[in-house]
Amino acid sequence: MIRSGDSLTGTSYYYESKNNFRRFTVKGYFDPLTNEVIWWDDQLVTDKTSGMFARVSAPEALLSTADFNCPGNDEMLLDGSASLRDDKEADKGNVQLQKTDISVFGDEWDFVIENYTVGANDPYIIDSISHIAFLHTPRVEKKSLSAVPETAEPVAHKPPVTEKKSIAAPRLSVEQKFTARKKTLATVIPVTSDSIELRFYDNAEIDGDSIALFMNNVLVFKNIRLTDQAYTIKFAASSLENDNELVMVAENLGSIPPNTSLMVAIVGDKRYEARLQSTENSSALIRFIKQSSMH
């Protein structure tokens, strides 16, 4: 993991061997007040699993929280716990990581790590390197259909089938959409001040996207029309739990699906951005976690 300002980026590997592994891009942040490191698997970019590992281990993205500790002699430790990224109640066990001099896997981050103290910690370099991982994302090739040979026997024509008229599906309320759709984690934001200001914009062409927001399973705003002008809302930190879930539900998909928005969060003197996407099957989830000094 590489630190850039208040954020963390990098990669995580889950493996049985150097040739049998999965690789995720990583996002997260470091809290200097508590020495906690929080990070999550963002996107699966390499899947080279085989055998038993591929059959029994699904490519589940994890979210981890650990204490950062430097006992001395260049020793660095991360000790904590992990859950499923999209379901924090699904415990996945303990996290016990130790920095090593030799890595099993070599990737684009080696240059940054080796030269971090002599200029490679430049945010521009880190942002550029973080995009390289996606150039190696494996693609699944579609099998082409075999052409029908010219000598094939003619197919007997069946009598026309009378088409059945489709019955329009009932329209769901925004609460029903919230319940039925999968919640996909977009980002985790630390709460370090007395209030949070959220600004929502349409993240693409202005096409009539409309959203609703649920905070901790309660509908708090609806009929929010996304434009190039900010729709601003505020939450007092005192009204929030220690761990909070804000869910963006698409009320419609506009004229150009899916429903996409840019969310800017202002927390004290910190600014965070997240690009959110909601479809007929999924909603965007943002977690707001109070830091220990706020509890």
Number of C-alpha atoms within 10 A of each C-alpha: 16 20 16 16 11 11 17 18 23 21 22 17 17 15 15 13 10 10 11 15 17 19 20 23 21 22 21 24 21 22 17 10 10 12 12 20 20 22 25 28 23 22 15 21 17 18 17 13 20 12 8 9 14 15 9 8 10 10 14 12 17 22 24 23 20 21 18 19 14 11 9 7 6 8 11 14 16 19 17 18 16 21 20 17 21 18 14 13 10 12 13 14 11 14 15 12 13 11 11 10 4 7 9 9 10 9 10 14 18 12 12 18 13 10 11 15 10 9 10 15 17 14 13 10 12 19 12 9 16 17 12 13 19 13 8 10 14 12 8 6 6 6 6 6 6 6 6 7 7 7 6 7 7 7 6 6 6 6 6 6 6 6 6 6 6 6 6 6 6 6 8 11 10 20 14 10 18 25 13 14 16 17 20 19 21 18 21 22 20 18 25 20 18 13 17 17 15 19 17 24 21 24 18 15 13 15 16 16 27 21 24 20 23 19 17 15 14 13 15 11 13 16 14 15 20 24 19 14 11 15 15 13 12 12 12 11 19 12 9 17 13 15 13 18 19 19 27 27 28 29 24 20 18 18 12 13 14 15 28 26 25 19 21 18 20 18 19 13 7 12 12 15 14 16 16 23 21 26 18 17 12 18 24 24 25 21 19 20 18 19 17 13 10 13 9
